[in-house]
Amino acid sequence: MKFGYEDLKVWNMAVDFAVKVIDLVENLETNRKHYRLFEQIEASSTSISMNLAEGKGRYSKKEFIHFSYIARGSLYETMTLLEIFRRKKWISTDKYIQLEEDAKETASMIKGLINSISMRTENL
């Protein structure tokens, strides 16, 4: 038996994105350890797929949409932290751009999911 969210391509992309972010954090070299920022980016990046899963597990389409918006917010939060890391020169611009491309695709898919759920809700 599979959970319903496992069939969502966007959920799988979000999990892959979180793994990339966690791998990045594990390999960061800084003069000081900024544990709070590292914990926050791990939390925000994993929150994307977790909110998609939680929304899929809810009993209404309205709640699924709500949690999808929260997932998108977590994605934006993650990208803001990555921008800070880039400006601090903790990550290269190339690495940032790679993650940004993944994030843009994920954001587009979340938007498509929200639109799809909204269309199904309107047709009821």
Order of alpha helices (4+ residues) and beta strands (2+ residues): alpha-alpha-alpha-alpha
